[in-house]
């Protein structure tokens, strides 16, 4: 999928590949069931932000 996004930069594609698996509906449901819904609601946005920051940083340095 990401290979077909040729109109975007390599950094944007890297962030897409990193954030996708980190914020998944099944993963959210599993976290809500294993811990609590309140935890999952707080954890998902934090994971999203951290994944974007790390992906962008790595993309800018290495790509």
TIBA-619971 format. One record per residue (C-alpha): x, y, z; residue number from 1; residue in one letter. Coordinates in steps of 0.05 Angstrom, whole numbers, plus 32768, in hexadecimal, padded with zeros to 4 digits. Layout:
N
PT:u:v:w:nr:rest
PT:X:Y:Z:NUM:A
...
***
This chain:
63
PT:u:v:w:nr:rest
PT:8000:8000:8000:1:X
PT:8035:8032:8014:2:X
PT:805D:8024:7FD5:3:X
PT:8023:803D:7FAB:4:X
PT:8023:8080:7FCF:5:X
PT:8058:809D:7FA0:6:X
PT:803D:80E5:7FA6:7:X
PT:8053:80E7:7FEF:8:X
PT:8099:80ED:800A:9:X
PT:80BF:80B2:8026:10:X
PT:80B8:80CF:806C:11:X
PT:806C:80D3:8065:12:X
PT:806A:808B:804E:13:X
PT:8096:8076:8088:14:X
PT:8067:8098:80B9:15:X
PT:802B:8076:8098:16:X
PT:804D:8033:80A1:17:X
PT:805E:8040:80EA:18:X
PT:801C:805F:8100:19:X
PT:7FEF:802C:80DE:20:X
PT:8001:7FF0:8108:21:X
PT:8008:801A:8147:22:X
PT:7FC0:8034:8144:23:X
PT:7F95:7FFA:8130:24:X
PT:7F4C:7FEE:8142:25:X
PT:7F5B:7FA6:8158:26:X
PT:7F95:7FBE:8183:27:X
PT:7F69:7FF4:81A2:28:X
PT:7F34:7FC0:81B2:29:X
PT:7F68:7F91:81D0:30:X
PT:7F84:7FC9:81FC:31:X
PT:7F3E:7FDD:8213:32:X
PT:7F2F:7F95:8225:33:X
PT:7F71:7F86:8247:34:X
PT:7F79:7FC6:826D:35:X
PT:7F3E:7FF6:826B:36:X
PT:7F1A:8022:8239:37:X
PT:7F35:8060:825C:38:X
PT:7F7C:8047:8253:39:X
PT:7F72:8038:8209:40:X
PT:7F52:807C:81FD:41:X
PT:7F8F:809E:821C:42:X
PT:7FC3:806F:81FF:43:X
PT:7FAD:8071:81B5:44:X
PT:7FB8:80BD:81AB:45:X
PT:7FFA:80BA:81D0:46:X
PT:8011:8080:81A4:47:X
PT:7FFB:80A6:8166:48:X
PT:8023:80E4:8178:49:X
PT:8061:80BD:818C:50:X
PT:805F:8093:814D:51:X
PT:8059:80D1:8121:52:X
PT:8092:80F4:8145:53:X
PT:80C1:80B8:8143:54:X
PT:80AF:80A7:80FA:55:X
PT:80BA:80EF:80E4:56:X
PT:80FB:80F4:810A:57:X
PT:8117:80B4:80ED:58:X
PT:80FE:80C7:80A7:59:X
PT:811F:810B:80AA:60:X
PT:8161:80EF:80C3:61:X
PT:8166:80B1:8098:62:X
PT:813E:80C1:805A:63:X
***
